[in-house]
Amino acid sequence: MHASTVRFPRRAIRASIAPMRFKAEIKFALVAVLIIAGWTLLAWQLGWHDKDFTHAQHGKQVSAVAFALSIWLAVRDRRDRRQGGFLTFGEGFQTGMIVSAIAAFLNGAFIAFYSRVLNPGWLQRAWEWQKAGLVAAGKTEQEQGRPNAIANSSGELIFQLVLEPIGTIIMGMLLTTAIAAVLRRKPEGRTTDKANS
């Protein structure tokens, strides 16, 4: 009997690593978080999170601009680099929402770390500063109740890791809707009008 040998075809075995699907969205979400973290750390180092919060109160505007900029850049990147200059509203909306969600939860994690490790008690000090301004303006205890409740809840870990990011995602949804509408671009010659079909 003749012993037969089994031969396997010789193919080069290459490790195929699929490209990360949301690489650009992650990159632009990190840009937003780095801007916000940079602003927060700058405000802390300049003493704006100690006793006088006059300048620190602009953090919400910085956050909004950082989110809008990162969403704009991500949607424009998808349109111009990945899709040959064309983008539907849905594609732009999807990209913007992915950036918003990633940035919201990373920012929530950073704020929780900042509030618990780097500068504990800064939210309480901010509330006391705000309360002093309300008292000086002649506001009653009842009118001070809502900011007091917000200050008390915003120091909780669940607020920083879940509720704050949900609010940020809602803000991102509004920004994304506007940005996707502005940046959408259809290929020339294609219409959605059914009468032309």
Secondary structure, DSSP 8 states (H G I E B T S, - for coil): --------------------TTHHHHHHHHHHHHHHHHHHHHHHHTTTTTT--TTGGGHHHHHHHHHHHHHHHHHHHIIIIISTT-B-HHHHHHHHHHHHHHHHHHHHHHHHHIIIIISTTHHHHHHHHHHHHHHHTT--HHHHHHHHHHHHHHTSHHIIIIIHHHHHHHHHHHHHHHHHHHH-B--TT----GGG-
